[in-house]
Amino acid sequence: MNIDIRSGLQVAILIAGLGALILLVSGIRSIQQGYKVLYFRLRQERVASGWRNIGLSIALGGLVFVLATWAEPVAYTYFPPSPTTTLSPTPSLSPTITLSPTITLTPTITYTPAVTDTPTITPTPFIPAAIQASFIAQVTPNPDAIFSQLTFGRGVDNDYQPVNPGTVFANPIRRIIAVYSFDKMQPGVQWSVLWYRDGELLYYETTPWEGSTGGYAVIEWNPGEAAWLPGEYEVQIFVGMEWKVVGRFVVEGKPNTATPTQAPTGTTPPTATLIPSATPLPTATLQPTPTRAPSRTPAPTTTRIPTRTPLPSDTQWPTTTPVSP
């Protein structure tokens, strides 16, 4: 018998809850009956057994709380869910009615509609050529990689569970997140996610995969409240060139648009009045002064030095000649 993780946890919670209730009732009855026993030792044993059952019931109650709160996220961490194919019901054959001959009716005119509505074909998701040109990964994707369905919400908690999940969101909206589980991914393969609104590409992200081979992941788009126009949105996830999962949600209502604040107009400064500048007077042109010819300097005259006048020589006087007797 095949049973999934959620169903198994629900059965475990139910069994633990019933066990806690039975132990609680049994413990209370054992205590009540113990106080009626006359012998002290038997009374103590009966009361102790009752308190033991009450303690076990409290422990089972705690186990029920743990299973209901954390067991499922922890189980999905070690055993990632795989996408299951939805079986379409096989048509059952109804017994055929044997027609008996009836009166033949006169054929009436059947109006043929001028235009016959043909069902539209949903195109297969693909990556535009402009995005393919930006691929940089060299790792070949694993064709066995699997993704679960996308769950949309306005946020995500610590257990990778969406906050306020749904498929219809009313404005104002700040951001939308998508939570999914995956398995058999390879680090380094090209991973892409595309966001559409009414068939128009709004945002995309393509990068080599940096996560683990399996677990939970979250993608989000936060363009601001004014960008969430009403319409049908579609999120596509690709690994390499192969699309893995497509999710859709609807946005209703008009988004909040920021009202522009009128900027104060600048006051035009007064224009400066030009003061007439003084007209410069014509400057007088200096005439060249005549250069005087150098005067002839007379040559110096020779001054004659006076000749030395010889002093008169000393005239000797006649000597006395002695007279002999």
C-alpha positions in Angstrom: 0.0 0.0 0.0 1.5 3.3 -1.1 1.1 6.2 1.4 2.7 9.6 1.2 4.4 11.6 4.0 1.5 13.8 4.8 -0.9 10.9 5.2 1.5 8.9 7.3 2.0 11.9 9.6 -1.7 12.4 10.0 -2.1 8.8 11.0 0.7 9.1 13.5 -0.8 12.2 15.0 -4.2 10.5 15.3 -2.8 7.5 17.1 -0.6 9.5 19.4 -3.6 11.8 20.3 -5.8 8.8 21.1 -3.1 7.2 23.2 -2.6 10.4 25.2 -6.4 10.7 25.8 -6.6 7.1 27.0 -3.6 7.4 29.3 -5.0 10.6 30.8 -8.4 9.0 31.5 -6.8 5.9 32.9 -4.5 7.9 35.2 -7.3 10.0 36.6 -9.4 6.8 37.3 -6.4 5.1 38.9 -5.8 8.0 41.3 -9.4 8.1 42.2 -9.6 4.4 42.9 -6.3 4.5 44.9 -7.7 6.9 47.4 -10.5 4.4 48.1 -8.1 1.5 49.0 -7.8 0.9 52.7 -4.3 -0.5 52.7 -1.5 2.1 52.5 0.9 0.3 50.3 -1.7 -0.7 47.7 -3.1 2.9 47.8 0.4 4.3 47.1 1.0 1.9 44.2 -2.4 2.7 42.6 -1.9 6.5 43.0 1.7 6.3 41.6 0.4 4.3 38.6 -2.2 6.9 37.9 0.4 9.8 37.9 2.6 7.7 35.7 -0.2 7.4 33.1 -0.8 11.1 33.3 2.9 11.8 32.7 2.8 9.5 29.7 -0.3 11.3 28.3 1.5 14.7 28.6 4.5 13.3 26.8 2.3 11.9 24.0 0.5 15.3 23.8 3.9 17.0 23.3 4.7 14.4 20.6 1.4 15.3 18.8 2.4 19.0 18.9 5.8 18.3 17.4 4.5 16.1 14.7 1.8 18.6 13.7 4.3 21.5 13.7 7.7 20.4 12.4 7.5 16.8 11.2 6.4 17.5 7.7 9.0 20.2 6.8 11.8 18.0 8.2 10.6 15.0 6.4 10.5 16.9 3.1 14.1 18.0 3.7 15.3 14.3 3.6 12.6 13.0 1.2 11.9 15.7 -1.4 8.4 15.3 -2.9 8.3 14.3 -6.6 5.7 15.6 -9.0 2.9 13.1 -9.4 0.9 12.7 -12.6 -2.7 13.2 -12.3 -4.7 10.3 -13.6 -7.6 11.2 -15.8 -10.7 9.2 -15.3 -11.4 6.5 -17.9 -14.7 7.0 -19.6 -17.3 4.4 -18.5 -19.4 2.8 -21.2 -23.0 3.5 -20.9 -25.5 0.9 -22.2 -26.8 1.7 -25.6 -30.5 2.2 -26.2 -32.2 0.2 -28.8 -34.2 2.6 -31.0 -37.7 1.6 -31.9 -39.1 2.9 -35.2 -40.9 6.2 -34.7 -42.7 8.6 -36.9 -40.3 10.3 -39.4 -40.3 14.0 -38.8 -40.1 16.5 -41.6 -36.6 17.9 -41.7 -36.3 21.5 -40.5 -33.9 24.1 -41.7 -30.8 24.2 -39.5 -29.0 27.5 -39.1 -25.3 27.2 -39.6 -23.2 29.8 -37.7 -21.2 32.0 -39.9 -18.1 31.8 -37.7 -17.1 28.6 -35.9 -15.1 29.1 -32.7 -12.0 26.9 -32.7 -10.3 26.1 -29.4 -7.0 28.0 -28.9 -3.8 26.0 -28.6 -1.7 26.7 -25.5 1.9 27.3 -26.7 4.7 25.3 -25.2 6.9 27.5 -23.0 10.3 28.4 -24.6 13.2 30.7 -23.8 13.5 33.7 -26.2 16.7 33.9 -28.3 17.8 37.1 -26.6 17.9 35.2 -23.2 19.6 32.2 -24.8 22.4 34.4 -26.0 23.3 35.2 -22.4 23.8 31.6 -21.3 27.3 31.0 -19.7 27.0 27.6 -18.1 29.0 24.7 -19.5 27.4 21.8 -17.5 25.0 19.6 -19.3 21.6 19.5 -17.5 20.4 16.3 -15.9 17.2 15.3 -17.8 15.9 13.5 -14.7 15.8 16.7 -12.6 12.3 17.2 -11.2 10.4 20.2 -9.7 7.2 20.4 -7.7 4.3 22.7 -8.4 4.8 26.4 -7.5 3.0 27.7 -4.5 2.6 31.5 -4.5 2.3 33.9 -1.5 3.2 37.3 -0.3 6.1 36.1 1.8 7.9 33.0 3.2 8.5 31.9 6.7 11.6 30.2 8.2 10.3 26.7 7.2 10.1 27.7 3.5 6.3 27.8 3.7 4.5 30.7 1.9 2.8 33.4 3.9 -0.8 34.1 2.8 -0.7 31.5 -0.1 -3.1 31.6 -2.9 -3.6 32.0 -6.7 -5.6 35.3 -6.6 -4.0 38.4 -5.0 -5.6 41.8 -4.5 -3.7 45.1 -4.7 -1.8 46.6 -3.0 1.0 44.1 -3.6 4.7 44.7 -2.7 6.1 41.4 -3.9 5.1 37.8 -4.8 7.2 34.8 -4.0 7.0 31.2 -5.3 8.1 28.2 -3.2 8.9 24.9 -4.8 10.9 21.7 -4.1 13.4 20.1 -6.4 15.6 17.0 -6.8 18.5 15.7 -8.9 19.8 19.1 -9.9 23.5 19.6 -10.8 25.5 22.6 -9.6 26.6 24.8 -12.5 23.7 24.1 -15.0 22.0 27.0 -16.6 18.8 27.8 -14.6 16.3 30.4 -15.8 13.0 31.8 -14.5 10.6 34.0 -16.6 7.7 36.2 -15.3 4.9 37.0 -17.8 1.7 39.1 -17.5 -0.9 38.4 -20.1 1.7 36.9 -22.4 4.2 39.8 -22.1 7.6 39.1 -20.6 8.1 41.4 -17.6 11.2 40.1 -15.9 13.7 37.2 -16.2 16.7 35.8 -14.4 19.2 33.3 -15.8 22.3 32.1 -14.0 24.3 29.0 -13.3 22.7 26.9 -10.5 24.4 27.5 -7.2 22.1 25.5 -4.9 22.2 21.9 -3.7 21.0 18.8 -5.6 17.7 18.7 -3.7 15.5 20.6 -1.2 13.4 23.7 -1.1 13.9 27.0 -3.0 12.2 30.4 -3.2 12.0 32.8 -6.1 10.5 36.3 -5.9 9.8 39.4 -7.9 9.7 42.8 -6.1 9.2 45.5 -8.8 7.3 47.9 -6.5 3.6 48.4 -5.8 3.0 50.5 -9.0 4.1 47.7 -11.3 1.5 45.1 -10.2 -1.1 45.8 -12.8 -4.2 43.6 -12.9 -4.0 40.5 -15.1 -3.0 36.9 -15.3 0.6 36.2 -14.4 2.7 33.2 -15.3 6.0 32.0 -14.0 8.1 29.6 -16.0 11.2 27.7 -14.7 13.8 26.2 -17.2 16.9 24.0 -16.7 19.0 24.6 -19.8 16.5 24.8 -22.7 14.0 22.4 -21.1 11.1 23.9 -19.1 10.3 22.1 -15.9 7.3 23.8 -14.2 4.8 26.6 -14.9 2.7 28.4 -12.3 0.0 30.9 -12.7 -1.8 33.5 -10.4 -4.1 36.5 -10.9 -3.8 40.0 -9.7 -6.9 42.0 -9.1 -7.6 45.7 -8.4 -5.6 48.8 -9.3 -2.1 49.2 -7.9 -1.0 52.0 -5.6 0.6 54.7 -7.7 2.8 57.4 -6.1 1.3 60.9 -6.6 4.0 63.2 -7.9 4.8 66.1 -5.6 4.9 69.4 -7.5 8.4 70.9 -7.1 8.5 74.6 -6.1 9.0 76.8 -9.1 12.2 78.8 -9.0 12.0 82.6 -8.7 13.6 84.3 -11.7 16.4 86.6 -10.4 16.2 90.2 -11.6 18.2 90.9 -14.7 21.2 93.1 -14.3 21.0 96.6 -15.8 24.1 97.3 -17.8 25.8 100.6 -16.9 27.3 102.5 -19.8 31.1 102.3 -19.6 33.2 105.4 -20.1 34.5 105.9 -23.6 38.2 106.1 -23.5 39.8 109.3 -24.9 42.3 109.0 -27.7 45.8 108.8 -26.4 48.3 111.4 -27.8 50.9 110.0 -30.1 54.3 111.0 -29.0 56.4 112.6 -31.7 60.0 111.5 -31.8 62.3 114.2 -30.4 65.2 115.3 -32.7 68.5 113.8 -31.7 71.1 116.5 -31.3 74.3 115.9 -33.2 77.3 115.5 -30.9 79.4 118.8 -30.6 83.0 118.6 -31.5 85.2 118.4 -28.4 88.3 120.7 -28.8 91.5 118.9 -28.5 93.5 119.8 -25.3 96.2 122.5 -25.8 99.7 121.7 -24.8 100.8 123.8 -21.7 104.4 124.6 -21.8 106.3 124.0 -18.6 108.6 127.0 -17.7 112.3 126.2 -18.0 114.5 126.3 -15.0 116.6 129.5 -14.7 120.1 128.7 -13.6 121.3 130.5 -10.5 124.3 132.8 -10.8 127.5 131.0 -9.9 129.6 132.2 -7.0 132.3 134.6 -8.3 135.5 134.0 -6.5 137.2 137.0 -5.0 140.9 137.6 -5.6 143.1 136.1 -3.0 145.5 138.3 -1.1 149.0 138.0 -2.3 151.5 138.3 0.5 154.1 141.1 0.0 157.6 140.1 0.8 159.7 142.6 2.8 
